[in-house]
Amino acid sequence: MDNFRILIVDDEDDFREAIIKRLKARKIDVEGADSGPRALEMLDVQDFDVVILDVRMPGMDGIETLREIKRKKPLVEVIILTGHASVETGIQVMQLGAFDYLMKPITLDDLLDKVRQARERRLIQLDQAR
């Protein structure tokens, strides 16, 4: 995934770091944030193509973080990855512009398939915006 950047946002340090390590082993440019506010700070100064975002986080939750990401950077694709799925939350995040809503645990290959799909959509949107 040349010139492609992913941001993992999850307050569970072990989970976030494990995903980052596994993606870096596949030569994917990835960084992590432990909170919504930190993710928004990073998005202000760096370009990311896809954000993988947890829903349940202390302080600013994933729904509010998603809302702010889409307000500031509408072409950044966001994949919600949660261990606490509900139909209501799924509907809400999709209405806010999430690319997909996935349940933990998930295999790395399945997550990468979704990331690739999100990347394709972003590339199409960027091309149309030109």
A tleap script that builds the chain and sets N, CA, C and O, in Angstrom:
source leaprc.protein.ff14SB
mol = sequence {
  NMET ASP ASN PHE ARG ILE LEU ILE VAL ASP
  ASP GLU ASP ASP PHE ARG GLU ALA ILE ILE
  LYS ARG LEU LYS ALA ARG LYS ILE ASP VAL
  GLU GLY ALA ASP SER GLY PRO ARG ALA LEU
  GLU MET LEU ASP VAL GLN ASP PHE ASP VAL
  VAL ILE LEU ASP VAL ARG MET PRO GLY MET
  ASP GLY ILE GLU THR LEU ARG GLU ILE LYS
  ARG LYS LYS PRO LEU VAL GLU VAL ILE ILE
  LEU THR GLY HIE ALA SER VAL GLU THR GLY
  ILE GLN VAL MET GLN LEU GLY ALA PHE ASP
  TYR LEU MET LYS PRO ILE THR LEU ASP ASP
  LEU LEU ASP LYS VAL ARG GLN ALA ARG GLU
  ARG ARG LEU ILE GLN LEU ASP GLN ALA CARG
}
set mol.1.N position { 0.846 -1.173 0.000 }
set mol.1.CA position { 0.000 0.000 0.000 }
set mol.1.C position { 0.892 1.238 0.000 }
set mol.1.O position { 1.075 1.884 1.032 }
set mol.2.N position { 1.436 1.554 -1.150 }
set mol.2.CA position { 2.363 2.666 -1.273 }
set mol.2.C position { 1.693 3.996 -0.949 }
set mol.2.O position { 0.558 4.253 -1.350 }
set mol.3.N position { 2.435 4.850 -0.201 }
set mol.3.CA position { 1.965 6.197 0.128 }
set mol.3.C position { 0.568 6.187 0.739 }
set mol.3.O position { -0.258 7.047 0.431 }
set mol.4.N position { 0.316 5.242 1.577 }
set mol.4.CA position { -0.994 5.060 2.177 }
set mol.4.C position { -0.816 5.032 3.677 }
set mol.4.O position { 0.009 4.277 4.191 }
set mol.5.N position { -1.593 5.862 4.403 }
set mol.5.CA position { -1.405 5.995 5.844 }
set mol.5.C position { -2.676 5.666 6.606 }
set mol.5.O position { -3.777 6.070 6.232 }
set mol.6.N position { -2.490 4.920 7.688 }
set mol.6.CA position { -3.592 4.504 8.550 }
set mol.6.C position { -3.343 5.045 9.957 }
set mol.6.O position { -2.211 5.061 10.440 }
set mol.7.N position { -4.417 5.486 10.599 }
set mol.7.CA position { -4.373 5.890 12.001 }
set mol.7.C position { -5.288 4.963 12.786 }
set mol.7.O position { -6.473 4.843 12.476 }
set mol.8.N position { -4.735 4.303 13.810 }
set mol.8.CA position { -5.503 3.424 14.694 }
set mol.8.C position { -5.801 4.217 15.963 }
set mol.8.O position { -4.886 4.705 16.627 }
set mol.9.N position { -7.091 4.345 16.298 }
set mol.9.CA position { -7.494 5.092 17.490 }
set mol.9.C position { -8.219 4.146 18.435 }
set mol.9.O position { -9.343 3.722 18.169 }
set mol.10.N position { -7.558 3.821 19.545 }
set mol.10.CA position { -8.127 2.888 20.520 }
set mol.10.C position { -7.466 3.154 21.860 }
set mol.10.O position { -6.247 3.310 21.927 }
set mol.11.N position { -8.248 3.207 22.928 }
set mol.11.CA position { -7.696 3.466 24.250 }
set mol.11.C position { -7.063 2.227 24.878 }
set mol.11.O position { -6.388 2.339 25.902 }
set mol.12.N position { -7.265 1.051 24.289 }
set mol.12.CA position { -6.633 -0.173 24.785 }
set mol.12.C position { -5.228 -0.263 24.190 }
set mol.12.O position { -5.055 -0.645 23.033 }
set mol.13.N position { -4.225 0.095 25.000 }
set mol.13.CA position { -2.850 0.178 24.517 }
set mol.13.C position { -2.364 -1.122 23.885 }
set mol.13.O position { -1.774 -1.100 22.805 }
set mol.14.N position { -2.606 -2.258 24.548 }
set mol.14.CA position { -2.110 -3.537 24.036 }
set mol.14.C position { -2.723 -3.861 22.684 }
set mol.14.O position { -2.019 -4.296 21.773 }
set mol.15.N position { -4.035 -3.653 22.541 }
set mol.15.CA position { -4.706 -3.938 21.268 }
set mol.15.C position { -4.163 -3.031 20.168 }
set mol.15.O position { -3.798 -3.500 19.090 }
set mol.16.N position { -4.113 -1.726 20.450 }
set mol.16.CA position { -3.650 -0.751 19.458 }
set mol.16.C position { -2.218 -1.067 19.011 }
set mol.16.O position { -1.924 -1.088 17.816 }
set mol.17.N position { -1.349 -1.308 19.964 }
set mol.17.CA position { 0.047 -1.563 19.631 }
set mol.17.C position { 0.226 -2.884 18.883 }
set mol.17.O position { 1.092 -2.990 18.014 }
set mol.18.N position { -0.579 -3.882 19.212 }
set mol.18.CA position { -0.494 -5.161 18.498 }
set mol.18.C position { -0.892 -5.002 17.033 }
set mol.18.O position { -0.234 -5.548 16.148 }
set mol.19.N position { -1.960 -4.261 16.777 }
set mol.19.CA position { -2.400 -4.027 15.393 }
set mol.19.C position { -1.343 -3.214 14.643 }
set mol.19.O position { -1.018 -3.525 13.497 }
set mol.20.N position { -0.813 -2.182 15.282 }
set mol.20.CA position { 0.220 -1.358 14.644 }
set mol.20.C position { 1.426 -2.220 14.276 }
set mol.20.O position { 1.938 -2.132 13.160 }
set mol.21.N position { 1.871 -3.041 15.200 }
set mol.21.CA position { 3.039 -3.896 14.956 }
set mol.21.C position { 2.786 -4.848 13.787 }
set mol.21.O position { 3.654 -5.035 12.935 }
set mol.22.N position { 1.600 -5.444 13.749 }
set mol.22.CA position { 1.283 -6.397 12.678 }
set mol.22.C position { 1.163 -5.698 11.325 }
set mol.22.O position { 1.560 -6.260 10.305 }
set mol.23.N position { 0.622 -4.484 11.305 }
set mol.23.CA position { 0.521 -3.743 10.044 }
set mol.23.C position { 1.903 -3.279 9.573 }
set mol.23.O position { 2.209 -3.341 8.382 }
set mol.24.N position { 2.729 -2.817 10.503 }
set mol.24.CA position { 4.083 -2.399 10.127 }
set mol.24.C position { 4.890 -3.574 9.585 }
set mol.24.O position { 5.723 -3.397 8.696 }
set mol.25.N position { 4.651 -4.766 10.112 }
set mol.25.CA position { 5.340 -5.958 9.607 }
set mol.25.C position { 4.976 -6.225 8.152 }
set mol.25.O position { 5.727 -6.876 7.425 }
set mol.26.N position { 3.825 -5.720 7.734 }
set mol.26.CA position { 3.394 -5.844 6.339 }
set mol.26.C position { 3.757 -4.603 5.529 }
set mol.26.O position { 3.254 -4.403 4.424 }
set mol.27.N position { 4.626 -3.782 6.085 }
set mol.27.CA position { 5.140 -2.580 5.398 }
set mol.27.C position { 4.052 -1.527 5.166 }
set mol.27.O position { 4.075 -0.813 4.163 }
set mol.28.N position { 3.115 -1.440 6.088 }
set mol.28.CA position { 2.052 -0.446 5.994 }
set mol.28.C position { 2.394 0.712 6.924 }
set mol.28.O position { 2.797 0.494 8.067 }
set mol.29.N position { 2.237 1.927 6.444 }
set mol.29.CA position { 2.513 3.132 7.221 }
set mol.29.C position { 1.344 3.373 8.169 }
set mol.29.O position { 0.255 3.749 7.734 }
set mol.30.N position { 1.566 3.159 9.446 }
set mol.30.CA position { 0.488 3.231 10.431 }
set mol.30.C position { 0.987 3.909 11.696 }
set mol.30.O position { 2.138 3.744 12.100 }
set mol.31.N position { 0.093 4.677 12.312 }
set mol.31.CA position { 0.377 5.309 13.601 }
set mol.31.C position { -0.825 5.091 14.507 }
set mol.31.O position { -1.890 4.666 14.060 }
set mol.32.N position { -0.637 5.388 15.778 }
set mol.32.CA position { -1.702 5.178 16.740 }
set mol.32.C position { -1.977 6.392 17.595 }
set mol.32.O position { -1.116 7.248 17.801 }
set mol.33.N position { -3.208 6.444 18.089 }
set mol.33.CA position { -3.627 7.474 19.039 }
set mol.33.C position { -4.458 6.782 20.115 }
set mol.33.O position { -5.210 5.851 19.826 }
set mol.34.N position { -4.318 7.239 21.353 }
set mol.34.CA position { -5.028 6.592 22.455 }
set mol.34.C position { -6.342 7.271 22.820 }
set mol.34.O position { -7.011 6.861 23.768 }
set mol.35.N position { -6.717 8.317 22.064 }
set mol.35.CA position { -7.955 9.026 22.382 }
set mol.35.C position { -8.449 9.803 21.162 }
set mol.35.O position { -7.701 10.048 20.216 }
set mol.36.N position { -9.714 10.180 21.209 }
set mol.36.CA position { -10.262 11.012 20.145 }
set mol.36.C position { -9.554 12.343 20.006 }
set mol.36.O position { -9.185 12.713 18.892 }
set mol.37.N position { -9.343 13.092 21.107 }
set mol.37.CA position { -8.645 14.373 20.983 }
set mol.37.C position { -7.241 14.222 20.387 }
set mol.37.O position { -6.820 15.049 19.579 }
set mol.38.N position { -6.523 13.175 20.781 }
set mol.38.CA position { -5.173 12.963 20.231 }
set mol.38.C position { -5.259 12.658 18.733 }
set mol.38.O position { -4.433 13.142 17.959 }
set mol.39.N position { -6.240 11.869 18.321 }
set mol.39.CA position { -6.415 11.554 16.901 }
set mol.39.C position { -6.686 12.828 16.105 }
set mol.39.O position { -6.128 13.015 15.024 }
set mol.40.N position { -7.534 13.699 16.630 }
set mol.40.CA position { -7.857 14.947 15.935 }
set mol.40.C position { -6.631 15.849 15.828 }
set mol.40.O position { -6.434 16.509 14.807 }
set mol.41.N position { -5.803 15.883 16.880 }
set mol.41.CA position { -4.553 16.651 16.818 }
set mol.41.C position { -3.658 16.117 15.708 }
set mol.41.O position { -3.079 16.885 14.941 }
set mol.42.N position { -3.550 14.797 15.630 }
set mol.42.CA position { -2.699 14.181 14.612 }
set mol.42.C position { -3.233 14.460 13.206 }
set mol.42.O position { -2.458 14.709 12.283 }
set mol.43.N position { -4.545 14.417 13.047 }
set mol.43.CA position { -5.156 14.693 11.741 }
set mol.43.C position { -4.968 16.148 11.325 }
set mol.43.O position { -4.975 16.457 10.134 }
set mol.44.N position { -4.801 17.037 12.290 }
set mol.44.CA position { -4.563 18.452 11.971 }
set mol.44.C position { -3.192 18.683 11.337 }
set mol.44.O position { -3.010 19.630 10.573 }
set mol.45.N position { -2.231 17.817 11.656 }
set mol.45.CA position { -0.861 18.060 11.188 }
set mol.45.C position { -0.318 16.981 10.254 }
set mol.45.O position { 0.764 17.140 9.689 }
set mol.46.N position { -1.057 15.889 10.087 }
set mol.46.CA position { -0.614 14.794 9.227 }
set mol.46.C position { -1.773 14.343 8.347 }
set mol.46.O position { -2.943 14.530 8.680 }
set mol.47.N position { -1.415 13.746 7.216 }
set mol.47.CA position { -2.428 13.189 6.332 }
set mol.47.C position { -2.562 11.698 6.582 }
set mol.47.O position { -1.573 10.966 6.618 }
set mol.48.N position { -3.789 11.264 6.753 }
set mol.48.CA position { -4.113 9.841 6.871 }
set mol.48.C position { -5.211 9.543 5.865 }
set mol.48.O position { -6.071 10.385 5.605 }
set mol.49.N position { -5.180 8.355 5.306 }
set mol.49.CA position { -6.193 7.945 4.342 }
set mol.49.C position { -7.369 7.263 5.030 }
set mol.49.O position { -8.529 7.491 4.688 }
set mol.50.N position { -7.040 6.418 6.012 }
set mol.50.CA position { -8.066 5.653 6.725 }
set mol.50.C position { -7.790 5.737 8.214 }
set mol.50.O position { -6.647 5.636 8.661 }
set mol.51.N position { -8.866 5.924 8.975 }
set mol.51.CA position { -8.801 5.882 10.434 }
set mol.51.C position { -9.593 4.661 10.886 }
set mol.51.O position { -10.738 4.466 10.478 }
set mol.52.N position { -8.976 3.847 11.727 }
set mol.52.CA position { -9.663 2.725 12.356 }
set mol.52.C position { -9.929 3.160 13.782 }
set mol.52.O position { -8.999 3.416 14.547 }
set mol.53.N position { -11.211 3.242 14.140 }
set mol.53.CA position { -11.637 3.951 15.344 }
set mol.53.C position { -12.491 3.079 16.253 }
set mol.53.O position { -13.462 2.468 15.805 }
set mol.54.N position { -12.129 3.023 17.523 }
set mol.54.CA position { -12.927 2.339 18.535 }
set mol.54.C position { -14.105 3.233 18.936 }
set mol.54.O position { -13.996 4.458 18.889 }
set mol.55.N position { -15.216 2.632 19.325 }
set mol.55.CA position { -16.383 3.415 19.745 }
set mol.55.C position { -16.277 3.812 21.203 }
set mol.55.O position { -16.454 4.983 21.542 }
set mol.56.N position { -15.991 2.854 22.068 }
set mol.56.CA position { -15.990 3.126 23.507 }
set mol.56.C position { -14.605 3.554 23.968 }
set mol.56.O position { -13.675 2.754 24.067 }
set mol.57.N position { -14.507 4.839 24.243 }
set mol.57.CA position { -13.270 5.407 24.793 }
set mol.57.C position { -13.672 6.428 25.843 }
set mol.57.O position { -14.714 7.072 25.715 }
set mol.58.N position { -12.853 6.584 26.884 }
set mol.58.CA position { -13.184 7.595 27.901 }
set mol.58.C position { -13.088 9.004 27.319 }
set mol.58.O position { -12.339 9.257 26.376 }
set mol.59.N position { -13.850 9.896 27.895 }
set mol.59.CA position { -13.854 11.279 27.399 }
set mol.59.C position { -14.607 11.352 26.090 }
set mol.59.O position { -15.798 11.042 26.040 }
set mol.60.N position { -13.933 11.754 25.032 }
set mol.60.CA position { -14.548 11.845 23.707 }
set mol.60.C position { -14.657 10.433 23.122 }
set mol.60.O position { -13.648 9.791 22.831 }
set mol.61.N position { -15.887 9.964 22.957 }
set mol.61.CA position { -16.060 8.607 22.431 }
set mol.61.C position { -15.860 8.571 20.914 }
set mol.61.O position { -15.639 9.603 20.280 }
set mol.62.N position { -15.939 7.379 20.353 }
set mol.62.CA position { -15.703 7.211 18.927 }
set mol.62.C position { -16.737 7.889 18.050 }
set mol.62.O position { -16.417 8.324 16.944 }
set mol.63.N position { -17.966 7.988 18.520 }
set mol.63.CA position { -19.016 8.630 17.727 }
set mol.63.C position { -18.720 10.126 17.577 }
set mol.63.O position { -18.808 10.674 16.478 }
set mol.64.N position { -18.374 10.767 18.668 }
set mol.64.CA position { -18.036 12.195 18.597 }
set mol.64.C position { -16.742 12.410 17.804 }
set mol.64.O position { -16.614 13.385 17.064 }
set mol.65.N position { -15.799 11.501 17.966 }
set mol.65.CA position { -14.554 11.597 17.200 }
set mol.65.C position { -14.841 11.461 15.708 }
set mol.65.O position { -14.308 12.222 14.900 }
set mol.66.N position { -15.672 10.503 15.343 }
set mol.66.CA position { -16.071 10.329 13.944 }
set mol.66.C position { -16.725 11.600 13.408 }
set mol.66.O position { -16.409 12.055 12.308 }
set mol.67.N position { -17.624 12.159 14.182 }
set mol.67.CA position { -18.311 13.393 13.773 }
set mol.67.C position { -17.299 14.507 13.472 }
set mol.67.O position { -17.426 15.217 12.475 }
set mol.68.N position { -16.299 14.650 14.342 }
set mol.68.CA position { -15.288 15.691 14.163 }
set mol.68.C position { -14.351 15.390 12.991 }
set mol.68.O position { -13.963 16.298 12.257 }
set mol.69.N position { -13.989 14.122 12.817 }
set mol.69.CA position { -13.143 13.758 11.679 }
set mol.69.C position { -13.855 14.122 10.384 }
set mol.69.O position { -13.257 14.736 9.500 }
set mol.70.N position { -15.118 13.752 10.265 }
set mol.70.CA position { -15.867 14.011 9.033 }
set mol.70.C position { -16.104 15.504 8.814 }
set mol.70.O position { -16.202 15.955 7.673 }
set mol.71.N position { -16.196 16.270 9.900 }
set mol.71.CA position { -16.352 17.718 9.770 }
set mol.71.C position { -15.058 18.350 9.254 }
set mol.71.O position { -15.081 19.206 8.370 }
set mol.72.N position { -13.932 17.913 9.819 }
set mol.72.CA position { -12.639 18.503 9.467 }
set mol.72.C position { -12.048 17.930 8.178 }
set mol.72.O position { -11.474 18.665 7.375 }
set mol.73.N position { -12.186 16.636 7.986 }
set mol.73.CA position { -11.551 15.922 6.864 }
set mol.73.C position { -12.560 14.953 6.248 }
set mol.73.O position { -12.456 13.742 6.448 }
set mol.74.N position { -13.530 15.472 5.506 }
set mol.74.CA position { -14.620 14.613 5.025 }
set mol.74.C position { -14.195 13.474 4.101 }
set mol.74.O position { -14.927 12.494 3.967 }
set mol.75.N position { -13.041 13.580 3.467 }
set mol.75.CA position { -12.619 12.512 2.557 }
set mol.75.C position { -11.782 11.435 3.236 }
set mol.75.O position { -11.414 10.451 2.594 }
set mol.76.N position { -11.477 11.597 4.514 }
set mol.76.CA position { -10.796 10.540 5.256 }
set mol.76.C position { -11.831 9.455 5.555 }
set mol.76.O position { -12.905 9.736 6.086 }
set mol.77.N position { -11.497 8.229 5.210 }
set mol.77.CA position { -12.407 7.111 5.471 }
set mol.77.C position { -12.209 6.624 6.898 }
set mol.77.O position { -11.080 6.546 7.384 }
set mol.78.N position { -13.308 6.296 7.568 }
set mol.78.CA position { -13.258 5.843 8.954 }
set mol.78.C position { -13.931 4.477 9.054 }
set mol.78.O position { -15.082 4.304 8.652 }
set mol.79.N position { -13.202 3.523 9.591 }
set mol.79.CA position { -13.734 2.196 9.872 }
set mol.79.C position { -13.894 2.093 11.379 }
set mol.79.O position { -12.930 2.265 12.126 }
set mol.80.N position { -15.100 1.814 11.821 }
set mol.80.CA position { -15.367 1.641 13.244 }
set mol.80.C position { -15.095 0.181 13.589 }
set mol.80.O position { -15.607 -0.729 12.936 }
set mol.81.N position { -14.287 -0.031 14.617 }
set mol.81.CA position { -13.945 -1.373 15.068 }
set mol.81.C position { -14.244 -1.427 16.556 }
set mol.81.O position { -13.590 -0.745 17.344 }
set mol.82.N position { -15.226 -2.233 16.951 }
set mol.82.CA position { -15.668 -2.216 18.338 }
set mol.82.C position { -15.886 -3.619 18.889 }
set mol.82.O position { -16.197 -4.559 18.157 }
set mol.83.N position { -15.715 -3.727 20.176 }
set mol.83.CA position { -16.024 -4.965 20.874 }
set mol.83.C position { -17.413 -4.935 21.476 }
set mol.83.O position { -17.843 -5.905 22.100 }
set mol.84.N position { -18.120 -3.828 21.295 }
set mol.84.CA position { -19.445 -3.638 21.903 }
set mol.84.C position { -20.440 -3.179 20.842 }
set mol.84.O position { -20.956 -2.063 20.907 }
set mol.85.N position { -20.699 -4.023 19.890 }
set mol.85.CA position { -21.567 -3.637 18.775 }
set mol.85.C position { -23.027 -3.605 19.187 }
set mol.85.O position { -23.483 -4.389 20.020 }
set mol.86.N position { -23.745 -2.669 18.573 }
set mol.86.CA position { -25.195 -2.629 18.704 }
set mol.86.C position { -25.758 -2.112 17.389 }
set mol.86.O position { -25.094 -1.378 16.657 }
set mol.87.N position { -26.978 -2.502 17.108 }
set mol.87.CA position { -27.616 -2.059 15.872 }
set mol.87.C position { -27.739 -0.541 15.862 }
set mol.87.O position { -27.487 0.098 14.840 }
set mol.88.N position { -28.125 0.037 16.996 }
set mol.88.CA position { -28.307 1.485 17.077 }
set mol.88.C position { -27.004 2.227 16.786 }
set mol.88.O position { -26.991 3.192 16.021 }
set mol.89.N position { -25.911 1.774 17.397 }
set mol.89.CA position { -24.623 2.423 17.162 }
set mol.89.C position { -24.197 2.247 15.714 }
set mol.89.O position { -23.678 3.176 15.094 }
set mol.90.N position { -24.417 1.051 15.177 }
set mol.90.CA position { -24.071 0.793 13.780 }
set mol.90.C position { -24.787 1.740 12.835 }
set mol.90.O position { -24.176 2.292 11.920 }
set mol.91.N position { -26.065 1.924 13.051 }
set mol.91.CA position { -26.845 2.838 12.210 }
set mol.91.C position { -26.328 4.263 12.368 }
set mol.91.O position { -26.169 4.986 11.385 }
set mol.92.N position { -26.068 4.659 13.609 }
set mol.92.CA position { -25.609 6.026 13.868 }
set mol.92.C position { -24.279 6.318 13.184 }
set mol.92.O position { -24.135 7.358 12.541 }
set mol.93.N position { -23.300 5.414 13.312 }
set mol.93.CA position { -21.993 5.703 12.723 }
set mol.93.C position { -22.039 5.677 11.200 }
set mol.93.O position { -21.312 6.424 10.546 }
set mol.94.N position { -22.885 4.828 10.635 }
set mol.94.CA position { -23.003 4.804 9.175 }
set mol.94.C position { -23.652 6.104 8.685 }
set mol.94.O position { -23.257 6.636 7.648 }
set mol.95.N position { -24.636 6.613 9.419 }
set mol.95.CA position { -25.260 7.881 9.051 }
set mol.95.C position { -24.278 9.043 9.164 }
set mol.95.O position { -24.398 10.035 8.445 }
set mol.96.N position { -23.308 8.919 10.066 }
set mol.96.CA position { -22.295 9.973 10.237 }
set mol.96.C position { -21.178 9.877 9.207 }
set mol.96.O position { -20.304 10.742 9.155 }
set mol.97.N position { -21.203 8.831 8.390 }
set mol.97.CA position { -20.237 8.736 7.310 }
set mol.97.C position { -19.142 7.700 7.469 }
set mol.97.O position { -18.170 7.712 6.714 }
set mol.98.N position { -19.280 6.799 8.442 }
set mol.98.CA position { -18.285 5.735 8.583 }
set mol.98.C position { -18.308 4.855 7.341 }
set mol.98.O position { -19.361 4.657 6.734 }
set mol.99.N position { -17.155 4.332 6.966 }
set mol.99.CA position { -17.072 3.418 5.829 }
set mol.99.C position { -17.668 2.067 6.190 }
set mol.99.O position { -18.380 1.467 5.385 }
set mol.100.N position { -17.381 1.581 7.401 }
set mol.100.CA position { -17.915 0.301 7.840 }
set mol.100.C position { -17.895 0.233 9.357 }
set mol.100.O position { -17.264 1.053 10.024 }
set mol.101.N position { -18.593 -0.752 9.885 }
set mol.101.CA position { -18.757 -0.960 11.312 }
set mol.101.C position { -18.458 -2.427 11.572 }
set mol.101.O position { -19.250 -3.296 11.208 }
set mol.102.N position { -17.311 -2.710 12.202 }
set mol.102.CA position { -16.838 -4.078 12.366 }
set mol.102.C position { -16.708 -4.453 13.836 }
set mol.102.O position { -16.482 -3.604 14.699 }
set mol.103.N position { -16.855 -5.751 14.097 }
set mol.103.CA position { -16.758 -6.290 15.455 }
set mol.103.C position { -15.376 -6.845 15.748 }
set mol.103.O position { -14.769 -7.502 14.902 }
set mol.104.N position { -14.880 -6.579 16.955 }
set mol.104.CA position { -13.702 -7.265 17.480 }
set mol.104.C position { -14.191 -8.600 18.042 }
set mol.104.O position { -15.306 -8.654 18.560 }
set mol.105.N position { -13.429 -9.648 17.966 }
set mol.105.CA position { -12.146 -9.743 17.286 }
set mol.105.C position { -12.344 -9.875 15.775 }
set mol.105.O position { -13.389 -10.324 15.303 }
set mol.106.N position { -11.328 -9.477 15.043 }
set mol.106.CA position { -11.349 -9.565 13.588 }
set mol.106.C position { -9.962 -10.030 13.140 }
set mol.106.O position { -8.952 -9.666 13.743 }
set mol.107.N position { -9.926 -10.820 12.099 }
set mol.107.CA position { -8.617 -11.243 11.606 }
set mol.107.C position { -7.944 -10.062 10.915 }
set mol.107.O position { -8.612 -9.167 10.397 }
set mol.108.N position { -6.634 -10.073 10.915 }
set mol.108.CA position { -5.904 -9.003 10.252 }
set mol.108.C position { -6.221 -8.973 8.760 }
set mol.108.O position { -6.342 -7.897 8.174 }
set mol.109.N position { -6.354 -10.135 8.146 }
set mol.109.CA position { -6.678 -10.179 6.715 }
set mol.109.C position { -8.041 -9.557 6.427 }
set mol.109.O position { -8.194 -8.828 5.447 }
set mol.110.N position { -9.032 -9.839 7.273 }
set mol.110.CA position { -10.353 -9.231 7.070 }
set mol.110.C position { -10.298 -7.721 7.265 }
set mol.110.O position { -10.929 -6.975 6.516 }
set mol.111.N position { -9.550 -7.265 8.266 }
set mol.111.CA position { -9.404 -5.831 8.491 }
set mol.111.C position { -8.708 -5.171 7.300 }
set mol.111.O position { -9.113 -4.097 6.855 }
set mol.112.N position { -7.667 -5.815 6.792 }
set mol.112.CA position { -6.954 -5.262 5.638 }
set mol.112.C position { -7.829 -5.221 4.392 }
set mol.112.O position { -7.704 -4.302 3.582 }
set mol.113.N position { -8.713 -6.202 4.225 }
set mol.113.CA position { -9.655 -6.159 3.100 }
set mol.113.C position { -10.526 -4.915 3.184 }
set mol.113.O position { -10.739 -4.235 2.179 }
set mol.114.N position { -11.034 -4.613 4.378 }
set mol.114.CA position { -11.855 -3.415 4.566 }
set mol.114.C position { -11.037 -2.147 4.345 }
set mol.114.O position { -11.527 -1.187 3.751 }
set mol.115.N position { -9.805 -2.140 4.817 }
set mol.115.CA position { -8.934 -0.980 4.624 }
set mol.115.C position { -8.699 -0.752 3.137 }
set mol.115.O position { -8.732 0.386 2.670 }
set mol.116.N position { -8.463 -1.818 2.398 }
set mol.116.CA position { -8.245 -1.685 0.946 }
set mol.116.C position { -9.494 -1.129 0.255 }
set mol.116.O position { -9.394 -0.288 -0.638 }
set mol.117.N position { -10.668 -1.607 0.676 }
set mol.117.CA position { -11.915 -1.094 0.100 }
set mol.117.C position { -12.089 0.384 0.425 }
set mol.117.O position { -12.502 1.167 -0.431 }
set mol.118.N position { -11.775 0.764 1.658 }
set mol.118.CA position { -11.880 2.169 2.062 }
set mol.118.C position { -10.891 3.019 1.270 }
set mol.118.O position { -11.205 4.139 0.868 }
set mol.119.N position { -9.711 2.484 1.054 }
set mol.119.CA position { -8.705 3.205 0.273 }
set mol.119.C position { -9.194 3.441 -1.148 }
set mol.119.O position { -9.033 4.534 -1.691 }
set mol.120.N position { -9.787 2.425 -1.746 }
set mol.120.CA position { -10.319 2.568 -3.111 }
set mol.120.C position { -11.376 3.668 -3.172 }
set mol.120.O position { -11.369 4.500 -4.079 }
set mol.121.N position { -12.275 3.663 -2.204 }
set mol.121.CA position { -13.313 4.697 -2.171 }
set mol.121.C position { -12.701 6.086 -2.008 }
set mol.121.O position { -13.130 7.042 -2.654 }
set mol.122.N position { -11.702 6.189 -1.146 }
set mol.122.CA position { -11.034 7.488 -0.949 }
set mol.122.C position { -10.363 7.949 -2.238 }
set mol.122.O position { -10.477 9.120 -2.601 }
set mol.123.N position { -9.676 7.068 -2.927 }
set mol.123.CA position { -9.011 7.439 -4.176 }
set mol.123.C position { -10.021 7.914 -5.216 }
set mol.123.O position { -9.759 8.878 -5.935 }
set mol.124.N position { -11.161 7.257 -5.301 }
set mol.124.CA position { -12.218 7.674 -6.240 }
set mol.124.C position { -12.730 9.060 -5.857 }
set mol.124.O position { -12.903 9.918 -6.723 }
set mol.125.N position { -12.972 9.282 -4.570 }
set mol.125.CA position { -13.481 10.577 -4.114 }
set mol.125.C position { -12.461 11.694 -4.345 }
set mol.125.O position { -12.824 12.801 -4.741 }
set mol.126.N position { -11.200 11.399 -4.097 }
set mol.126.CA position { -10.152 12.406 -4.333 }
set mol.126.C position { -10.061 12.746 -5.812 }
set mol.126.O position { -9.883 13.910 -6.172 }
set mol.127.N position { -10.184 11.736 -6.673 }
set mol.127.CA position { -10.141 11.953 -8.113 }
set mol.127.C position { -11.327 12.804 -8.553 }
set mol.127.O position { -11.172 13.697 -9.386 }
set mol.128.N position { -12.505 12.536 -8.001 }
set mol.128.CA position { -13.704 13.304 -8.368 }
set mol.128.C position { -13.633 14.741 -7.855 }
set mol.128.O position { -14.220 15.645 -8.450 }
set mol.129.N position { -12.922 14.946 -6.762 }
set mol.129.CA position { -12.815 16.289 -6.179 }
set mol.129.C position { -11.859 17.186 -6.975 }
set mol.129.O position { -11.863 18.405 -6.806 }
set mol.130.N position { -11.046 16.582 -7.837 }
set mol.130.CA position { -10.085 17.368 -8.629 }
set mol.130.C position { -10.726 18.036 -9.809 }
set mol.130.O position { -10.050 18.730 -10.568 }
savepdb mol mol.pdb
quit
